[in-house]
């Protein structure tokens, strides 16, 4: 049990669109020992201590890719900003140029060779008939909504309620379920949520100086050409999580392997809510093994009142669901619909919040016209998908892709010291 909880702590920290691990001996240093950074608990958000020459390192990575005729796909870059995307990969590898370059090459290879059914490559997967059967299973295992609201600072919020999931499915379905849903989530975030969040945040910066924007923790990344909002805030609710839910840790491993190495550094903060007491203690044990900027991203809450106070700094009151508010502070009907129905399947089998329906519309819009007629998954689609299914050629195509790209082992990589 404690081993599983410890793994859960580590997974919660490194999951959710990419975070980094590090050696405990250099946990408070940036790459090359350029500066020492310690977690400041008074800060609402934490920015990675970028080296002064980060522009040059970005150019070096991109030039090295060009030397081998490796093109960075524009669809891999939110709002087409290649430099901002490259910097995210550099942060994930603590500004080690060689490690970041290798990571980008593997991510590009993944985009070209990952297979879901007969579709090969991310673009072809999106253009093919939507796999509602896979998504329905994924949404049952990890109930979520891709967009819950915006924070006061303008960050889009991704909400998961692990305790509401069907953990019995976690080890029964094929890995294809988890990889496909992660690809859909990552591409939807980069191509739809980030552009919309950027437009929404423009009103937050009107008439403000750069210093004022920084003081307000505004989500706009002023280092990007497009002045975009390139990160999200993740709310991970652990209420009702029991031993059976630990089966979902395997799902986290696959999701983390796909997300953190192909969609890195897209999370500004990760709030672990309603955490069991044991989780809090065990996370403290694994915390030294996380990079400092990752440590500051993760905030673990067990006390309902402290949790609520933290959420009030982050969200408007009407955006905080009742299940995240201390019972004595709940006013009946104050959320006009946020009391329930915040994540998939919460209101019953097949239930989808409006934002999930909007994601389904986006999925259909990516598909070629042949498949675009359907506007939502059909009831019972998940039952049509056999568990542990193999590819048509008799082999596990997805497993072969994972082995080829080695994404399962990348999590253990450490960037070499300069």
N, C-alpha and C positions, 0 to 999 in steps of 0.2 A: 504493500500500500504506500509506504513512505517513498519507495523508489519511484512509483508511478507519480506521486504528487510532486516529487522533485523534478521529474521529467516534464510535468505539466507546467511548473514554474518556468523552466527553461524555454519550453515551447511557446508559452504566452509572451515571453519577452522577445524571442527571435522571430516569431511568426508575424502575421499581419503586414505583408508587403515589405519585408526585408529589414533585417537588423544585423548587427555584427557581434561576433564573439571575439575574445582576446585572451591573452595569457595574463594570469593574475599579477605577474611581475611587472607588466607594463600597462596595466589597466588605466593608469592616470597620465599616460603620455600619448601625444599624437605621433604619427608616423615620423620616424627619424629623430624623435626626442625633441621636437621643436618647441613644445610647450607642455606645461603640466596643467591639467584641467580636472577639477573635482566637482562632483555633483552639488549644485546649490539648490536646496529644497525650497527656497523662497521663490524660485523662478517658475512661472507657469509653463513655459516651454524652454527648450534648450537647443541652441544652434551648434552644430559641429564646428570646432575651432579650425576653420579653413586656413591653410598656410597662405602667406602673402603671394606666393607664386602659383596659385591654383590655376590662373588663366593659362600659364605656360604649360602646366601639367596636362590640362585639358587638350591643348593644342598638340602636345607630344603624343598623347594616346591616339588622337584622331589621325595624325600624320603617320604613325606606325601602322594603323589600319589601312590607310591609303596605299602604303608601300606594297602591300600584298593584295591590292585591288579588292579589299574588303569594304563594302559600302554599308553604312549604318542606315537601315530602313527608316524612312520618314515616319511610318506608322508605329515605329518603336519609340518615337519621341513625342511626348505630349506637346501639342501646338506646333509640332515640327521643329522644336528647339533642340538641335543635336548637342550643342555645348552643355545645356542644362542637364540633358540625359547623361552625357559623359561624366559630368561632375557627380551625379548620383552614384555611378559605378565607382568613381574614385573614392567617395566617402565610404562606400561599402567595403573597400579594400584599404581604408585609411591612407589614401593618397599615394599608395605604392603604384607607380605607373605600370610596371610590368604585370602586376597582379590584376589591376583594373582592366588593362588591355586584354589579358587572357579571359577575364570574366565576360567582357563584352563579346569577344569572339565566340565563346560558348553560348551566350544568350542569342546571338545571331544564328548560330548553328541550330539551336533549339527551335527558333522561329521557323527555320527552313525545313526541319526534319521531323518534328513531333507529329505523331499520327493519332487521329481519333477516327476509328472505323476505317473508311476508305479515303478519308481526307488527310493529306499530308501537308504540313506547314500551317502556321497560324492563319494566314490570309485565306487559304483554302478551307480551313476548318470553319471560319466565320462565314464564308460564302456558301458552304454546304447546308443541307437541311438541318435546322436546329435540332439538337439532341435533347428534346424535352425529357426523355426518359432518364437521361443521366442527371440533368439538372434537378428533376423532381426528387430523385434519391438523395442528391447532395443537400438539398434544402431540408429534407427530413432529418438528416444526420446533424447538420450544423444550421439550425434555424437562424436566419439573418435578414437584414435589409441592407442593400448596397448603399442607400442614402437615407439617413434618418432625418437630418436637419443640418443646418450650418451652426458652427460655434459662433460666439459673439465676435470672434476675431476673423471669421470668414472661412474656416476650414470645414470641408464636408465631413459628416460623421457616419462611420460604418458601425452598425450595431449587431452583435451576436449574443444569443442566449443559449449557451451550451447545455444548460440543464433542461431545456425544453426539447432537446433533440432525441431521436430514436437511436440510442447507442447500439442496439442489437444489430443494426444494419452496417455499422462501421467496418467490421471485418468481413462482412459477407459480400459486399459489392466489389466490383473490379476497380483497380487503380485508375482506370479510365474515367470513372465517375469523378474522382477528386481532381485529376489533372485537367479535365475538360472544364469543370466548374471554376478552377483557378484561372485558367486562360480567359474564360468569359469575364470573370471578375476583374482581372488585370486590364484587359483591353477596354472594358466598359469604363473603368476608372480613368484610364489615360485619354480615351477618345470622347467621352461624354461628360463624366462628372467633373474632371479637371477644367475643361473649357467653360462649363456652366458656372463652376465656382469662381473662375477668373472673372467672368462677366459680373457675377454677383458682388465680388469684392471691390470692383471699381468704385462703387458708391462709398465704400469705407475709407478710401484714400483721397477723395476729392477735397482739394483745398488744404491738404496736409503736407508738411515737409517730411523728408526722409527720416528725420529724427523723431518726429511725432508718430510716424507710422511704426517705427521700431519700438517706441515706448508703449504703443497700444497692442503690441504683439500681433499686428495685422498679418493675415495669411499670405499677402502678396510677397512673392520672392523678388526683391529688388535687384538681385544679381542676374536675373534672367532677362533676355531681350524682350520677351513678350510680357514681362511683369505678371507672370502667372501665379496662380495658387497651385503648387505642385505637390502638396501633401494632404493627407487626411488624418483625422483623429479616430481611433478605434475604441469602442466601448465593448468590453468583453464581460458579460454578466455570467457569474458562476453560481447563481442561486439554483438550488435543487440539484447541483452536481453531486452524484454519488459514485460509488466504486464502479458501477456499470458504465458510467460515462468515461471512465479511463480508457475504454476501448477506442475512444475518439483520438487518443494520443497518436495512434498510427496514422489517422487522417491528418493530424497536424504535421506529422513528419513529411508526408507527401506534399501537402499544401505548402509547407515552408520550403521544401526542396525546390519546388517549382517557382514559388513567388519570390523568395529572397534572392534567387540567382538570376531571375529573368525580369523581375519588376522591383528592383532594390530601392530602398530609401524613399518610399512613398508614404510613410507614416510619420507624423509629427509627434504624436503621443499615443500611448496605449494605456487605457484605464481598465485595470482588472477589478471588477466590482463584485460585492457580496462574496468575497473570498473566504473560504474556510480558514480557521485559525492555523491549522497545520500548513496550509499553502503559504501563509504570510511568513512563517518561520523558515520554511524550506526555500522560499524565494530568496530570503536573506543569505542562505548558504550558497546559492549559485550566483548571486549578484556579483561577487568579485570576478567572476569569469566572463562577465560581459563588458564590452567597451563602455567607457564612461558616457559617451553620448547616447548609447543604448540604455544604460542604467537610468538616465534622466528621462528617457521617453516613457518608461514603465512606471506606473503608479498603482500600487496595490492597496485596496481598501477592504477592511473587514467590519469596521464600525459604521453603522448606518448614518449617524449624524455627521461624522467627519466626511464620509463619502458624499453626502448631500451638499455639504458646504463646498467641497471641491467641485462638484458638478455645477453649482450655482455660479462659480467663477468662469466656467466654461460655456454653459448653455443658458439660453433664456428660460425662465421658469416654465413657460408653456411647452417647452421642448423636452423637459425632464419627465419621463414616464413615471406613473404612480408607483410602479414596483421598485423604483430607485429612490423613493422618498420615504423617510421614516413614517410609520403608520400614523403617529399623532399629528403629523404635519399635512396629511392628505385631506384636501377638501373635495368632497364628492363631485365628480363631473368637471373639475377644473381644467382638464386637458382636452375635453371635447374629442375623445377618440384615441388619445394616447395611452389611456389606462390599459387597454388590451390591443392586440393586433399589430404590435410593432415589428414582429418578425414572421417569417414563413411558418406555416403550420401551427401557429400559436392558438388560433381559433378553431382548429380542426384540420383534418387531413385535406391537403390541397389548398388551404387558405394562403392568400398572397396580399401583402400590403400594397397600396397604390404605387409606391416607388418600385416594387418588384415587378408590377405589371408594366411600368414604364421601361424597366430594364428588358422585359420580354419584347416590347415594341422595338427597342434598339436592336436586339438580337435578330429579329425578323428583318429589320432594315438593312442589316449587313449581308443577309443571304441574297442569292440571286433571285430574280423575279419568279422563277419556277416555284420557289418555296415561300415567297413572301406573303402568300394569301392568308396563311394561318397567323392569327394575332395573339394566340395564347396556347399553351400546351393543353392537350386533351386530357380529360379525366382518365386516370388509370394508365397513362403512358409508362409510368415506372414499372408496371407489372409486365410490360412487354420486353423489358431489358433483362436477359438472364444474368444472374450473378456469375462472377468469375468467367465472363465470356472471353473468348480468344478472338484474334483477328481472323479474317477470312482465309488467310494462307496457312492456317493451322498453328501459327505461333503467336505468342503474346507480343503484338507489335509495339504496344506502349511500353511494356517492360524492356523490350529491345532498345527503344529510344532512350529510356532512362539509363540503361546500362551503357549505351553508346556515348551519351553526353556526360555521363557520370554525375548527374545532378544530385544523386543521393549521397555521394561522398563529398561533394563540394562544401557541405556544411561543416566539415571538420578541417577545411583548409585554413591555414594561417598565412597571411601575407608575410613574405620574408622581410626581415629588418634590413634597413639600409646601412 
